[in-house]
Protein backbone atom coordinates (compact mmCIF):
# COMPACT_ATOMS: atom_id res chain seq x y z
CA UNK A 1 0.00 0.00 0.00
CA UNK A 2 2.87 2.38 0.80
CA UNK A 3 4.35 1.83 -2.65
CA UNK A 4 1.05 2.72 -4.36
CA UNK A 5 0.71 5.86 -2.23
CA UNK A 6 4.21 7.02 -3.23
CA UNK A 7 3.42 6.39 -6.91
CA UNK A 8 0.19 8.37 -6.65
CA UNK A 9 1.97 11.23 -4.88
CA UNK A 10 4.64 11.33 -7.58
CA UNK A 11 1.95 11.23 -10.29
CA UNK A 12 0.08 14.13 -8.63
CA UNK A 13 3.26 16.24 -8.45
CA UNK A 14 4.06 15.42 -12.08
CA UNK A 15 0.57 16.39 -13.28
CA UNK A 16 0.62 19.67 -11.31
CA UNK A 17 4.06 20.51 -12.72
CA UNK A 18 2.91 19.71 -16.26
CA UNK A 19 -0.16 21.94 -15.87
CA UNK A 20 1.97 24.77 -14.47
CA UNK A 21 4.43 24.38 -17.37
CA UNK A 22 1.62 24.43 -19.90
CA UNK A 23 0.18 27.65 -18.50
CA UNK A 24 3.49 29.52 -18.66
CA UNK A 25 4.62 28.40 -22.12
CA UNK A 26 3.43 28.67 -25.68
CA UNK A 27 4.68 27.37 -29.01
CA UNK A 28 5.90 29.59 -31.82
CA UNK A 29 5.03 27.78 -35.01
CA UNK A 30 4.56 28.53 -38.66
CA UNK A 31 5.63 27.78 -42.21
CA UNK A 32 8.56 29.08 -44.23
CA UNK A 33 7.73 29.80 -47.86
CA UNK A 34 9.16 31.61 -50.87
CA UNK A 35 8.24 35.14 -51.81
CA UNK A 36 4.83 35.47 -53.47
CA UNK A 37 3.90 32.08 -51.97
CA UNK A 38 5.76 30.09 -54.63
CA UNK A 39 6.16 27.10 -52.33
CA UNK A 40 7.27 25.98 -48.89
CA UNK A 41 10.97 25.79 -48.02
CA UNK A 42 12.43 22.79 -46.22
CA UNK A 43 15.61 22.69 -44.17
CA UNK A 44 15.57 26.38 -43.26
CA UNK A 45 17.57 27.06 -40.09
CA UNK A 46 15.61 29.28 -37.71
CA UNK A 47 17.39 30.84 -34.74
CA UNK A 48 15.28 32.05 -31.82
CA UNK A 49 16.32 35.03 -29.66
CA UNK A 50 14.70 36.93 -26.85
CA UNK A 51 13.97 40.55 -27.74
CA UNK A 52 17.04 41.56 -25.71
CA UNK A 53 19.25 39.48 -28.03
CA UNK A 54 19.72 36.47 -25.75
CA UNK A 55 20.13 33.30 -27.84
CA UNK A 56 17.54 30.61 -27.04
CA UNK A 57 18.09 27.93 -29.65
CA UNK A 58 17.84 26.73 -33.23
CA UNK A 59 15.30 24.69 -35.13
CA UNK A 60 14.95 23.56 -38.71
CA UNK A 61 11.86 23.54 -40.88
CA UNK A 62 10.66 20.11 -41.97
CA UNK A 63 9.96 18.83 -45.47
CA UNK A 64 6.76 20.88 -45.78
CA UNK A 65 8.29 24.07 -44.34
CA UNK A 66 6.75 23.73 -40.88
CA UNK A 67 8.58 24.71 -37.69
CA UNK A 68 7.71 24.98 -33.99
CA UNK A 69 9.60 26.04 -30.86
CA UNK A 70 8.35 26.20 -27.24
CA UNK A 71 8.90 29.53 -25.43
CA UNK A 72 7.70 31.37 -22.33
CA UNK A 73 4.37 33.16 -22.71
CA UNK A 74 4.01 36.97 -22.65
CA UNK A 75 7.45 37.78 -24.07
CA UNK A 76 8.66 39.09 -27.42
CA UNK A 77 10.95 36.98 -29.57
CA UNK A 78 13.03 37.50 -32.71
CA UNK A 79 13.38 34.78 -35.34
CA UNK A 80 16.33 34.81 -37.72
CA UNK A 81 16.28 32.48 -40.70
CA UNK A 82 18.94 31.08 -43.02
CA UNK A 83 18.59 28.86 -46.09
CA UNK A 84 21.55 27.34 -47.89
CA UNK A 85 21.09 27.31 -51.63
Secondary structure, DSSP 4 states (H G I P E B T S, - for coil): -HHHHHHHHHHHHHHHHHHHHHHHEEEEEEE-B-GGG--B-SS-EEEEEETTS-EEEEEE--TTSEEEEEEESS--EEEEEE---
